[in-house]
Amino acid sequence: MLREDDEPGHAHPHPHPRPHGGHRPDDAGETVTIEQKVLAKNDLLADRNRTWMTQRGIAAVNVMSSPGAGKTTLLERTITALGGRRPLAVIEGDQETRLDADRIGRTGCAVVQVNTGAGCHLDAEMMRDALTALTPAEGALLMVENVGNLVCPALFDLGERAKVVIISVTEGTDKPLKYPYMFAAADLILINKADLLPHVDFDVEQCARHARSVNPDVRVLTVSATTGEGLDHWYDWLAAQR
């Protein structure tokens, strides 16, 4: 299942900004070429993942955010609310530990943990291996909790149906401007922890305007994974991902 010619592995140089020093000016072309090859290989694997899931009616949603924005809490609440409506499965991405996978597992949902070590994102090869281990049911909604990071996960296609970016109200209103590539890649933006709005300096409407300045057609929902505020709209959006 989901085979490729190369042996699987997780050594993956990828397009991060280069550290200062240690590179001669003529290294730049070589570095760009390596980065292009890495992304091209990833895109090929992502297309294979996408084809495999499409053939089985599996809709994968790639959930991305900075650490602490509430991804796992949102997934726990979503699984509880949607359980029984359609098959559900989760891929958990973290650098270390099974803490989040164990939380998801306690809901009774099928889950597999992917630890990236020093890696700051999931890639299509990791997604392929997770699919092999998880074998989601036909027609399943597959939620992928990516590594907490607002840069690298946006660069790597996993073969997903849609990308969701979560920003919490405890972060800055200007996050979409500071991390434009992430918000430009999003199909949906969730502004989470709405229950804390009376206690923090965060302008929901301004944040939405910033997001739409880099992604004019993106949908923005304000929710609270803790209280359930606004989550019916999130559930409706998920139901449309088929």
C-alpha positions, 0 to 999 in steps of 0.5 A: 500500500502506498509504495514508492521506489525509494526506501522510506526514511526521515532524513529530509533537508527542506527549505528553511532559511539558511543560517548566517555564515558558512555559505559562499555566495556561489552556494545559493544556486545549489541550495535552491536546487536541493530545496526544489528537488525535496519539494518536487519529491514531496509533491509526487508522494503527496499526489499518490497519497491524494489518489489513494485517499480519493479512491477510498472516499477519505477526506484528509484535513491538515490542521496547523497552528503554532504550539498551544493554539488548541489543536488537540482540544479542538480534535477531542471535542470534534470527535466527541460531537461527530462520533457515529456520523461517519468514520473518523481517524487522526494522525498526530504529528509531534517532535516527541512523545505520544501525549496528544495521541494518547489524549485522542485515543481516550476518545475511542478514535483510531489514531497513529502518532508520528514523531518527527524528531528534530523535524518541524513538520509532517511531510508526504512520506510520513503521511504515507507511512501513517496511512499504512499504519492507520488504514482509515475506513472508506469514507472516513474523515481523517484529521491530521494534527501537524507539528506546532509551527506557523512556517514549515507545515504550509510548504509540504503538501500531504495529499490532504483535501483541505488545510485549516489554520488555527490562531488563538486569541492569546496570540497577536492580531497581526499573526497573518501578516507575520506568517503570510504563507501559512495563512495564504495556504489555508482553506479555513481559519479558526480563531480559537479560545473565543471564551478568553476575548474579554481578558485579552487584547485581540481584535477578531475583525482586524485579524480576519481583515489581515488574513483576507489581505493575504488570502481574499477568499478564505473563510474565518470562523470564531470558536471556542474548543473549550465552551463549544462556541461556534463549533456547529459551523466548524462541524458543518464545514467538516461535513462538506469535506467529502 
